[in-house]
Amino acid sequence: TLFRSELVRTALEMSLKDLQLDYLDLYIIHFPISLKAGGDIFPVDGNGKLIFDTKVDLCETWAAMEECKDAGLVKSIGVSNFNCSQLERILNKPGLKYKPVCNQVECTFYLNQSKLLEFCKGRDIILEGYGVLGSSRDPVWIDQSTPLLLEDTVLNAIAARLKKTPAQVAIRYQLQRGVVVVAKSFNAKRIQENLQVFDFQLSPEDMASMDALNRNLRYLDAIGCHDHPEYPFREI
């Protein structure tokens, strides 16, 4: 909600105070959609609809992020959930001092983000993938009719042949594509397993089989933001 340029440093300083830190290693614009500034993270009107702030210029927000880096409050700055066009707008900003170091996006073998990945690689921007194992099945956020990612038959066949878990294969697939993986689990055994992905490789044939699973299926589509002019997911 604190997207306006005059509020960006204030938001960062609030976070630093809460965390009792002098600086952050990485500070990102979490979503290109700006909401009404205030105390609510998700401000809504009387009908429960999100209240947008459509007058925010993302380039002005980025300039304020650059100022935070110059002030020593953050080491690196990046973005999340930006599409190619939105990234291009930042990169073409007059007077750009720092380009985004990363773009954090949902990335699975059902949504492999091949176009965005190549765009970022060509501009030395790290693509950081979240939800690589599928997302939690929280009905607030996830359409319950969507398939369970880790139950995919092709994935499980590869995992069985390699004597690995489906999650390990899903993570390894992204690593071999050059995606930085953010994998989440609350289970200690699975957390340990998810780190054991550097002792094997997927063959070119396995990678091709995984590539073929792409269906541009997005688990987290920010359904309440579809009518915002900066809604990023219209572009594949």
N, C-alpha and C positions, 0 to 999 in steps of 0.2 A: 504493500500500500504506500510505501514511502519512495515512490519513483521520481517525484519531482526533484529537479537538480538541487534545490536548496534544502532538501530533506535527506539526501543520500548520506552525507557525512554524519548527520544526526543519528540516523539509523545504525550506522556502523559503530559510532561511539557508544550507543546504547548496548549493542551486542558485546563490545569489548568490556564494558563495565560489568555486564552480567557474567561474562566468562572470566573476569579478573585477569585480562590479558592486555598487553601493550600494543599488540598488532596481531593480525591474522595472516596465515600463510596464503589463503585463497579467499577471495570475496567474489561472489557471482550475482548477476541478475538472474533470479531463480526462474522467472517466467516473463515473457515479453508483454504480458497483459497487465496494465496498471489499474488498480482499484482505488476507490475514494480513500484519501488519506485520513488517518484517524487511529483510534485505539484498537479497532477490530481488524483482525487479520483477513477475515472474509466479510466485509460490510454488505448487508443486504437491506432491501427495502421492505415495505409492509407485506409484499407478496412473496418474500423469500428469494427474490432475484438479486444477484450480485450487482452492486453499484459500481460502475466503471468510471474511470477518469480517462476520457478519450483525448484529452488535450496534451498528454505527456508525449514529448519527443524522445525516443529511445537514444538518439545521438546526444541529446543534452544530458540524459541520465548517464550515458557512458563517459562524457566529459567530466562529470562529477566523480565518477569512479576513478578516473585518471588522477584527479586532484587528491583523492584519498591515498593513492599509491605514492604520489609525490610527497605527501605529508608523512610518509612512513607508517601509516596505519595498517597497511596491507602490503604483502610482498608481491602477490600476483592477482590479476583480475580476470574474470571470465564471464560466461553466460550459460544459461540452461534453457532448453526447449526452444531455441531459435532455429528457424529454417534458413535455407541458403540466402533468400532475399534479405532477410533481416540481418544476417551476418554481413552480407555485401554492403548493406547500408552503413553499418558500423565501420567496416574496413575503408569505405570511401568517404568517411566523415572528414571534412576540411580540418586540417590541423591535428589529425590523429597522432597521438603520442605513443599509445600502447594498444596493440591488437589483443583480442581475447586470447588467453593461453589455452582455453578449453571451451567446449560446448558439451554440456551434460544433457543427454537425451535418453529416452526409452529406446532400448536396442535389444531385440531378440532375434532368433532365426525366423520368426514369423513377421518381424518388422526389422529387416536387416540394415535399413538406412544406407544402402549402397551409394545413392547419389550424394547424400549429405557427408558420408565418410570420405568419398573421393574429393569433394569440395574442401573439406577441412584439411585433408592430407596435402592438397595442393597449395594451401596457404599456411602450413605449419601450425595448425590449430589441432589440439588433441581432442579426439572424440571420446567422451567418457560415457559409457553405457550403464544406465540403471535398469532395474527390472529384467536383467538378463536371464533370470530363472523363472520368469513369469512374475506376476504380482500377487500379493495376498488377495484372497477372495472376498475382501470386504465389500459387501453389496452397496455401500455408500459410494464407492468409487468404481467398482468393476461390474460389468455386465455379466451376470451369472450364466449366460448362455455361451460365453466364449470358451474355447477348448482349454484344457489344462496343458500348459506348455510341456511340462516334464513327462507327460504321458504320451507324447508323440511317438508313433510306432517306428519311424525312421531313426529318430534319436535313440530310442531304446535298443534297436537292433545294433547300432554302432557301439553303444555303451556295452552291451552284452559281449560283443566280439572282442572288444578291447579290455574287458574286465574292469570297467570304470563305471561310476554312477552316471546317470543321465545329466545330473547337474555339472559334473566334471567335464563332460563332453560339451555341454552348452557353453561353459566358460572358456574351454580351450578353443572352441570355434571362434569366439570373439577375439581372443588374444592373438590368434594367427592372422586375423584380419587387420590387426593394428588398433583394436579398440581397447581402451583402458576400462577394466571391469569393476563395477561396484556391485558386489553380491551380498545379499542380506539374509541372515538366518538368526533365529533365537536358540537354535539347537547346537550345543557344544560339539557334538560329533560331526554334524554337517558343516559347521564352520571350519573344523579341521580338515574335513574332506575337500572342501571348496578351495583350500590352499594347495592341495596336492594335484596340481595341474601342469607341473613343469617337467614331469618325468615321462611324458609321452607326446606324440604328435598325431594329428589327423592327416591322413593321406590326401593327395589332391582329389581322389575319387570321393572320399568322405566329405571333404570341403564342398565339392560340387553338389553332393546329395543334400547337404545342409543348406547351401545356397538356394536350391530348388524348393525349399520349404517356405520361402518368403511369400507372404500373402498380404503384406501391408496391413496387418492386423494390429491395431493399437489397443492395448488394455486400458491405458490411462489417457483418455481423450479430452479431459477438461470440459465435460459436457455443458457446464453452466456458462462457458465463455464463447460458445460458438458464434454469437453475434457481435463480438468485439472486433473492431477493424484490424487489430494486430493478432487475431487468433492464428497461431502458427501452423496448425496441422492440416490446413487446406492443401498445402504444398507437400508433395511426397519427395 
